[in-house]
Amino acid sequence: MKSLIIGKKIIKQVLRDKRSLAMIIVLPMVLMTLFYFVLKDNDYTPTISLIDGNKNIKTALDTNELDIKEYSLQESKNKLKENNIDGYIEIKDSKLILTLDDSEIYRSKNVISKLQESITNKYNNLTVDLEVAYLYNSDNLSMFESIGPIFIGFFAFLFVFFLSGISFVRERTTKTLEKIMVTQTKRYEIVLGYIIGFGFFALIQSIVIVTFSVKILSMYMQGSFYLVILTTFLISISSLTLGTFLSSFAKNEFQMMQMIPIIIVPQIIFTGVFPLDGLPSWIINIKNIFPLTFGADALKEIMIKGNGFWAIYLDLIVLVLFILVFMFLNMLVLKKERSI
């Protein structure tokens, strides 16, 4: 009988907590839908540029599995770098040399699979060897090397989000923040103060993660080591400002932990760990609301493609804009709390 009383009490508590109900019922359906679209087989047709190809080979390759275009070698290189095509083929001595973007491992594997299928089904008596080359590295990058930059940004974002969000909840529950707000301290000074304090540890974390990944784990690195640290630091600060903002909607650490599947899981889906080719555009565009999308893109540009500041400055500007927006939202929340 006492067990029934306890059980009834818990049921009533959960029913009153709309956030917990959404976590149990609604959120799993949302995430399963995302994974369904991302991981299901799709009818994406890779676009391949055929350079100086003869008519027989073009006819053989231009099937339902591949969309064959004809560009010059330089045009093909530029389009591949800009992700306007999925690869290009040069023909030398009856050998097909397929060049792919090794920063997009899933796309590269898809192109190889579709091309081999076309060769098997269409070439008949033509004897052609297939050789695979890569745009940025002479050897094919491993899975870890290809998505390693994404995980640098992800872990920097994840752990700073934990630190800032949970710590800020404690600042509220222990009345520390309330004591600061009754003084003459301005709201922007409070926000900047917390960013400076937590940002110090975010900087240390950025240096440690990048140094360990590159120097100890020998992660592939083509570009500037210090530019990677700068990008990782901006990712961490965007996570810090977002975490402190969302903490205002949490009454305790447990409710802050509930933010993880809402904020963290979708970001890892849309940053390149999973293939997005062929998905509806409205799903792909969801990635633009997440700061990690731009941070991961910048890290890949630096580490895999070897590009410098001017190739990623737009990504960095967007990260800074995210930081400023979250700072502004933090000040609005503090204004509301001060008026209570």
C-alpha positions in Angstrom: 0.0 0.0 0.0 2.8 2.4 0.9 4.5 1.6 -2.5 1.3 2.6 -4.3 1.2 5.9 -2.4 4.8 6.6 -3.3 4.2 5.6 -6.9 1.1 7.8 -7.1 3.1 10.7 -5.7 5.8 10.3 -8.4 3.2 10.1 -11.2 1.6 13.4 -10.0 5.1 15.1 -9.8 6.0 14.0 -13.4 2.6 15.1 -14.7 3.0 18.5 -13.2 6.5 18.8 -14.8 5.8 19.6 -18.4 9.5 19.6 -19.3 10.0 16.1 -18.1 6.9 14.9 -20.0 8.2 16.5 -23.2 11.6 14.8 -22.5 9.9 11.4 -22.2 7.3 11.6 -25.0 8.0 14.4 -27.5 11.8 14.6 -27.7 12.4 11.0 -28.6 10.0 11.3 -31.5 11.8 14.5 -32.7 15.2 12.9 -32.5 14.1 9.6 -34.1 12.7 11.7 -37.0 16.0 13.5 -37.4 18.0 10.2 -37.4 15.5 8.7 -39.8 16.1 11.4 -42.4 19.8 11.5 -41.8 20.6 7.7 -41.8 18.0 6.3 -44.2 19.0 5.4 -47.7 18.4 8.3 -50.1 18.3 8.8 -53.8 21.1 11.3 -53.9 22.8 11.3 -57.3 26.5 12.4 -57.1 27.6 15.0 -59.7 30.9 14.1 -61.4 32.9 16.2 -63.9 34.4 14.3 -66.8 37.5 16.0 -68.1 38.4 15.5 -71.8 36.4 12.3 -71.9 35.4 10.4 -75.0 31.8 9.8 -75.9 31.7 6.1 -75.1 33.0 6.6 -71.5 30.6 9.6 -70.9 27.6 7.5 -72.1 28.7 4.6 -70.0 29.0 6.7 -66.8 26.0 8.9 -67.3 23.4 6.7 -65.6 20.8 7.0 -62.9 23.6 6.5 -60.4 25.7 9.5 -61.6 25.2 12.9 -63.1 28.0 13.6 -65.5 29.1 17.1 -66.4 32.0 18.3 -68.5 34.3 21.0 -67.2 38.0 21.9 -67.6 40.4 20.6 -65.0 40.7 24.0 -63.2 36.9 24.5 -63.2 36.5 21.0 -61.8 39.0 21.7 -59.0 37.3 25.0 -58.1 33.8 23.4 -58.1 35.0 20.5 -56.0 36.5 22.9 -53.4 33.2 24.8 -53.4 31.2 21.5 -53.0 29.4 22.2 -56.3 30.4 18.8 -57.6 31.3 15.6 -55.8 34.4 14.7 -57.8 36.1 14.8 -61.1 37.5 12.2 -63.5 40.6 12.4 -65.7 41.3 9.7 -68.3 44.9 8.7 -68.8 45.8 5.5 -70.8 42.4 3.9 -70.3 42.6 4.6 -66.6 40.0 6.6 -64.8 41.5 8.8 -62.1 38.8 9.9 -59.7 39.6 12.9 -57.5 37.5 13.4 -54.4 37.2 15.8 -51.5 38.8 13.9 -48.6 37.3 16.3 -46.1 33.8 14.8 -46.9 34.4 11.1 -46.1 30.8 9.9 -46.5 30.3 11.7 -49.8 33.6 10.3 -51.1 32.5 6.7 -50.2 29.1 7.3 -51.9 30.8 8.5 -55.1 33.2 5.6 -55.2 30.3 3.1 -54.7 28.1 4.7 -57.4 31.0 4.9 -59.9 32.0 1.3 -59.4 28.4 0.3 -59.9 28.3 2.2 -63.2 31.5 0.6 -64.3 30.2 -2.9 -63.5 26.9 -2.4 -65.1 27.8 -0.3 -68.2 31.3 -0.8 -69.4 30.8 -4.3 -70.9 33.9 -4.9 -73.0 35.7 -1.7 -72.1 38.7 -2.4 -69.9 39.2 0.6 -67.5 41.1 0.8 -64.3 39.8 3.1 -61.5 42.4 5.0 -59.4 41.2 7.3 -56.6 43.1 10.5 -55.7 42.3 13.1 -53.1 42.1 16.9 -53.3 43.9 17.8 -50.1 45.9 14.7 -49.2 47.7 12.2 -51.3 46.5 9.4 -49.1 42.9 8.8 -48.0 42.2 10.2 -44.6 41.0 7.7 -41.9 37.5 8.1 -40.5 39.1 9.7 -37.3 41.2 12.1 -39.3 38.2 13.2 -41.5 35.8 13.9 -38.7 38.4 14.7 -36.0 38.1 18.5 -36.4 34.3 18.2 -35.8 34.9 16.3 -32.5 37.4 19.0 -31.4 34.7 21.6 -31.7 32.0 19.3 -30.3 33.9 18.4 -27.1 34.9 22.0 -26.6 31.2 23.0 -26.9 29.9 20.1 -24.8 32.0 20.5 -21.7 31.9 24.3 -21.5 28.1 24.0 -21.9 28.1 21.7 -18.8 30.4 23.9 -16.8 28.7 27.2 -17.5 25.1 26.0 -17.3 25.4 24.0 -14.1 27.6 26.5 -12.4 25.2 29.4 -13.3 22.3 27.3 -11.9 24.2 27.0 -8.6 24.8 30.8 -8.6 21.1 31.3 -8.7 20.1 28.6 -6.3 22.7 29.7 -3.7 21.5 33.3 -4.1 25.0 34.4 -5.1 23.7 36.0 -8.3 20.9 37.7 -6.3 23.4 39.2 -3.9 25.4 40.7 -6.8 22.3 42.1 -8.4 21.2 44.1 -5.3 24.4 46.1 -5.7 25.0 48.8 -8.2 26.7 46.4 -10.6 25.3 46.8 -14.1 23.9 43.9 -16.0 26.5 43.9 -18.8 29.2 44.0 -16.1 27.7 40.8 -14.5 27.6 39.1 -17.9 31.1 40.1 -18.8 32.4 39.1 -15.4 31.0 35.6 -15.8 32.3 35.3 -19.3 35.8 36.4 -18.2 35.7 33.9 -15.3 34.4 30.9 -17.2 36.2 32.0 -20.4 39.6 31.6 -18.7 38.9 27.9 -18.3 37.4 27.7 -21.8 40.7 29.0 -23.1 42.7 26.5 -21.2 40.4 23.7 -22.4 40.7 24.9 -26.0 44.5 24.8 -25.8 44.5 21.4 -24.1 42.1 19.8 -26.5 43.8 21.1 -29.7 47.3 20.3 -28.4 46.4 16.8 -27.3 44.6 16.0 -30.5 47.3 17.3 -32.8 50.5 16.6 -30.8 49.6 13.4 -29.0 47.0 11.8 -31.2 48.7 13.0 -34.4 45.4 14.3 -35.8 45.9 15.5 -39.4 46.8 19.2 -39.5 47.4 21.2 -42.7 46.8 24.7 -41.5 47.7 27.0 -38.6 47.7 25.5 -35.1 47.0 28.8 -33.5 44.0 29.5 -35.8 42.6 26.2 -34.7 42.9 27.3 -31.0 41.2 30.6 -31.8 38.3 28.9 -33.6 37.9 26.3 -30.8 38.0 29.1 -28.2 35.2 31.0 -30.0 33.2 27.8 -30.1 33.7 27.5 -26.4 32.6 31.0 -25.7 29.5 30.6 -27.8 28.7 27.5 -25.7 29.4 29.5 -22.5 27.0 32.3 -23.4 24.4 29.9 -24.5 24.8 27.7 -21.4 24.4 30.7 -19.1 21.3 31.9 -20.9 19.6 28.5 -20.9 20.4 28.0 -17.2 17.9 30.8 -16.4 15.2 28.4 -17.4 16.4 25.6 -15.2 15.6 25.4 -11.5 18.2 22.8 -10.7 21.2 20.9 -12.2 18.9 18.0 -13.4 16.8 20.4 -15.5 20.0 21.8 -17.0 21.0 18.2 -17.9 17.7 18.0 -19.8 19.0 20.6 -22.2 21.6 18.1 -23.6 19.3 16.2 -26.0 17.7 19.4 -27.1 20.9 21.5 -27.7 23.8 19.0 -28.0 22.5 16.0 -30.0 21.1 17.9 -33.0 24.4 19.8 -33.4 26.4 16.6 -33.8 23.9 15.4 -36.4 24.3 18.5 -38.5 28.0 19.2 -38.4 29.2 16.5 -40.8 29.5 13.3 -38.7 26.5 12.0 -40.6 25.9 12.4 -44.4 23.3 15.0 -45.3 23.4 14.7 -49.1 20.0 14.1 -50.6 18.0 15.3 -47.5 15.2 17.9 -47.9 16.5 21.4 -47.9 14.4 22.4 -44.9 16.1 19.7 -42.8 19.6 20.7 -44.0 18.9 24.4 -43.2 18.3 23.5 -39.6 22.0 23.4 -39.1 22.3 27.1 -39.6 20.7 27.8 -36.2 23.6 26.1 -34.4 27.0 27.7 -33.7 28.8 24.4 -33.8 27.9 24.1 -37.5 30.1 27.2 -38.3 32.8 26.2 -35.9 33.2 22.7 -37.3 33.2 24.1 -40.9 36.0 26.5 -39.9 38.1 23.7 -38.2 37.8 21.5 -41.3 38.9 24.3 -43.5 42.0 24.8 -41.4 43.0 21.3 -40.5 42.1 19.3 -43.6 42.1 21.8 -46.4 45.0 23.9 -45.0 43.2 27.2 -45.6 43.9 30.4 -43.6 42.0 33.2 -42.0 40.3 34.5 -45.1 38.8 31.2 -45.9 37.0 31.0 -42.5 36.5 34.6 -41.5 32.8 34.5 -42.2 32.4 31.4 -40.0 34.3 33.3 -37.2 32.1 36.4 -37.7 28.9 34.2 -37.3 30.4 32.7 -34.1 31.0 36.2 -32.7 27.4 37.2 -33.6 26.1 34.1 -31.8 28.1 35.2 -28.7 26.8 38.7 -28.9 23.2 37.6 -29.3 23.5 35.2 -26.3 25.1 37.9 -24.2 22.2 40.2 -25.0 19.7 37.6 -24.1 21.6 37.0 -20.8 21.2 40.7 -20.0 17.5 40.6 -20.8 17.1 37.7 -18.4 19.0 39.5 -15.7 16.8 42.6 -16.2 13.7 40.4 -15.7 15.2 38.9 -12.5 16.2 42.3 -11.1 12.6 43.5 -11.6 11.1 40.6 -9.7 
